[in-house]
Amino acid sequence: MKELDKLKAGFKQFRKYYFEENPELYRQLTEKGQSPKALVIACCDSRVHPAHVMNTDPGDIFVVRNVANLVPAYVDDGKTHGTSAAIEFAVKHLKVPHIIVMGHSQCGGIRALMEGSHESKTHTFIDPWMAIMTPAREQVAREYASATIDEQCHQCEQAAIGVSLENLMTFPFIVRALEANQLHMHGWYFDIDNGMLLEMDKAQKRFISVC
Ligand SMILES: [Zn+2]
């Protein structure tokens, strides 16, 4: 398992240079439990690890990752909803003060959506999952009809963050936390190509460079 050797060696490095050198941090995290300051909803993409990109410590962020960092609308049907379960745990039990939906450039899930794989039903699971973002796809198809597919994907990556933020508003416990001013929501976009972080200006519905 040569491919995994790097991961095992990496864990040894982590234990030696991080775990053993931060006994107080780990003592607090194990004795008092976690109290993360943000729920980060990120893509599964191997290039966009939130803890890595944001240089966080253990306990700082509660992360849920799925294909294309999507938030589905609230559905109370007794079925299995992994992302919604993570959101519920973070908001109801951990009482995170912030939710960050973090999209990124070169997103394969968004590209599949824009290229129309759902219409040919190419993927058993990806296509219905990405159909959550049909509103974003239709918006981009309307507003950027003559743009290249790369530009359309870029626009859809950002529009999808807006749709996810709207979908978060369909969760009753999130609305309650927002109304109580205990929760704040943010749309972030990691531009891998240029190593930039952008933040959504909700009023103007556009993304502005943070750093
Ligand atoms: Zn992605």
Boltz pocket constraint, residues with backbone or C-beta under 6 A from the ligand:
constraints:
  - pocket:
      binder: B
      contacts: [[A, 43], [A, 44], [A, 45], [A, 66], [A, 67], [A, 68], [A, 69], [A, 104], [A, 105], [A, 106], [A, 107], [A, 108], [A, 109], [A, 110]]
      max_distance: 6.0
